[in-house]
Amino acid sequence: RHNLRRFERMVTASLFKSHFEGADNAIRARLEIQFRMHPQIMSMVNHFYEQRLKCGLADPDVQRAHRLTLTDRDDRPVVEAGDHVLWVDTSRDLEDRPHREDVDDNGRDTRSNRLEAELIAHTLAQLDKQCAMTGYSPQRRRQVGVVSFYQRQCRLIRDAIQAVRPSGGFDCLDVEVNTVIRYQGKEKPIILVSLVRNDGFDASGGGGVPRRRSSRANVARYEFINVAFSRAQELLVVFGARTMYESYEVTLPFMDREGQTTRTVYKDIIDELDRNGRLVP
């Protein structure tokens, strides 16, 4: 077991990071100005960078304007022109009942979440209508990415899209559905993220005692979370269960030195979005 853990650290460690940490201060510098995303999106990503990232865009409200309005099923706006981040809390379903991810016939988690897949499909349909009203067309399509941590969920999302668009595809959207691993190095104006995992446990109803969850899960790996949240340029919409993720502990490495810290980074992000009115059921 000891040798297995040594091997795991060896093959998952960043060679660049180890050289950077050991280099003399005279020959190293950190690039902390980003030009990809609107500052609201950057604020989420900054939880992984010790709040060091700065936006290099001269006028991000213009350069990263999406000019879209998204509404809930009661036709109330949840995203307007000034909103660039939204977290859709999938702790409860559309009938306001406690929700959990899909399970097989034996009660085992399947790493898929039909509710999130269907919400994403309907969000894409709404985006398609909005983009048609803002000058996009089959000849000039809006680039949209859908990201998940699990291949099974990607297949479920494609099936849900097929259900809302049986004729095939969208009029004004070019949609790519893929896993977070396939999205490394990519960027798109609009990104929808499905976090999937939800065991249905709510600490608020269990005496306030959070449940310990695996730090080895994909959704607990800071590299994967960082990639998923940092692909968007103009608009990021995350679908995930608040009751699940606000108790998840994530191990974050220090930026300029050896070592690491463990934080409930999802909770920090969710609380910030809640304070800013960017968290909806």
N, C-alpha and C positions, 0 to 999 in steps of 0.2 A: 504493500500500500504506500509506503514511504517513497519508494522508487517511482511508483506510478504518479504520485503528486509532483515529484521533481520533474518527471518527463512532461507532465501537463503544463507546468509553469514554463518549461523551456520552449515548448512549441507554441505557446500562446502569448509569450512575452513580446514586447515591441523592442526590436534591436535598436531602432533609432532612439527610443526613449532612454534606454540604458546608456547609450553613448552621450546623449544630451545631458543626462544627469551627471555623468562623470567628466564632462568637458570643462575646460577653464572658462571663467566668465568672459574673458577677452575674445573668445571665438564663438560665442553663442548669443542668439537674440531670439525673442519670441515675437511672432507676427500676431498682433492682437486686433487689427482692424479688418473687419469683414465687409464685403460689398454685395453679398448675396441677398440677404433677407431684411425685411422691415424690422425696425427696433422692437416691436411687440413680440415677434417670433424670436428674435435674438435674446430677449429677456428670458424666455424659457430655456434656450440653449445655454445661456450664461451660467446656469446652475452647475454645469459640468466644467466650466472654465474659471471657477473662483471669481465670477463677476468681472472678468478682465476684458471681455470682448467689447469693442466699440464699433459703432456703425460708421462706415466711411462714405455713405451716400450723401450727396449734397442736399437733396430734398426727397427723403424717402417716401413722404406722403404722396408725392407726384410720381416718382420713379418706380414705386411699388404699389401703385393704386390698382385695385381690382375692379372697382365700380360695380359691385354686386350687392344684392340684398337676398339673404336667405331667411325663410320664415319657418315657424313651427306649424304643427297641424291645425292650430287655431288661427293661423295667418298672422301671428305676431312676429315681428322681425327679431332674429337672433344674431344675424350678421348684417351690418350696414357698411357703408363706405369707409368709416373710420375704424372698423374692427378687422384685425388681421389674424386673430387667434380665437378659436372656440373649442371648448372641451364639452362634449356631449356625454353626460353621465349615464352609463347603461347599467347601473346597479339595479334598476327596476325596469320592467317591460312597459309596453304601451298601455297596459291596463293597470299600471301602478302596482304590480305585484313584484315581489323579490325575484330577481333573475339570476341565472347562472349560465356558464357556458354549456355547450352541448355535451351529452354523455352517450355512450354506446349501450347496448342491451344489458351489459353487466355493470352499468353504473360508473364506468371509467371515463375520465375526461378525454375528449377527442381532439383537443386543441383547435376547436372551431366554435364560432358563435353566430348562430343564424340571425339573431336580432341585429347585431352590428352589421352583418352583411346586407340585410334588407334596408337598414337605415342608410348605409352608404349608397346603395343602388338608387334609392329615392332622392338622396342628396344630389347625386350625379344628374338625375333627370331634371331636378330643379335648376341646377347649374346650367344645364343645356338650354333650358328656356331663357334663363337670364342672359347667357352669352349671345343668344340669337337677338336679344333686344339691345345689345351693346356693340353690334357691328361685326360679330363673328359669323361664319358661314361654313358650309362644307368645304369651300376652297381656302378659308382662313380659319383654322380651328384653334381652340384654346387647349393648351397642354395641361393635362391633369394627371397626377400620379396617385395611386392607391397603394399603401404600404402596410404590410402585416409582418409579424414575426414568424408566421407559420404557413407552410405551403398549403395545408389543408384549408385554411381560411381563405387563401387566395382563390382556390377552386370554388369555394362556396360563394365568394363575392362575384366571381364571373358568372356563376349560375343565377345569382340574384339579379345581376345586370340583364342577363338574358330574359328573365321573367318580366322586367319592366320595359324592356326593349326587344320584344320577340322578333321584330323585323330586322334586328341586327344593328347594333351600334347607336351612336348619337349623331345628331345633325351638326353640332358645332364643337364637339369635344373630341380630342384625341386622348384616350384614356389608357394608361399602362398600369396593370395590376401585377405587383411582384413582391417578393420577400425583401426584407430589409437588407439582406446580404447583397442582393442584386442591385440595390439602390445606392451602394457606396460610390461616391464620386459623381452622382447625378444631381440635378436640380430641376425643379419645375415651378411655374407660377403658383399652382394650387396643389396642395398635398392633403389627402385624407389618410388618417392612420387608424387601423383597427388593432387594439391591444389584445383582444380576444379573451385572455384568461380571467375567469371569475368563478370562484368556488362557492359563491353565494353566502359567504360568512360576513356578517355585519357586526363589527365590534361594538357599535352603539347599542345593539340589542343583546349583546353577550356579556354584560357587566363591564363594558369598556375595556376588556382585555384583548389586545390585538393578537391575531393568530400568526405564529411564525411561518414564514413562507420561504421556499427554496431560493437561495442566492445564486443557484446555478441555472435557474430558468432563463430563457431568452429575454423575457421582459424585465429581468433584474440585472442584465449585463449593461453597464453604462455605455459601452461602445455601440451596442445596438440601439439603445434609447436615443443616444445622441444623433446617430445617423438618421433615425426615423423622424425626429423633430426638426432636423436642420436642413432638410431637402427643399423646404418651401421658400419661395421668394416673396409672394404677395399674400397668401392666405393658407393657414394651417388649421385643419379641423381634426381633432382627436376624439375617437370613440373608445371609451374605457370606463370601467366600473370604479367609481370613487371609493366605495367600501373596500375594494380589493387593493387598490394601489396606494392609498394614503398610508397603509401600514407596511408597505414593502421597503425593506432596507436594501440600499444599493451601495456597493463598495466603489468609491471614487479614488483614483490615484492622485497624489499631489502633483501639481503642475511642474515645479522646478526642482523637486528633490525626491529622494526615495521615500517610500512609505505610502500609506493610504488612510482614508477615513471612511466610516460607514454612516450614511445619512438616509433619512426617509425623504429622498429627493423628489419623489412623486408628490408627496404631501406638500413640500415647499412650493412646487409648481402649481398644484391644484389650489392651494390657499391663496396664492397670488392672483390666479385667474378669477377665483371667487370674489376677492376684494374688488376686482376691476369689472365685475359683471360679465365675465366671459366663460361662465360655467352654467350649463343648462341641463335639466333632466331630459 
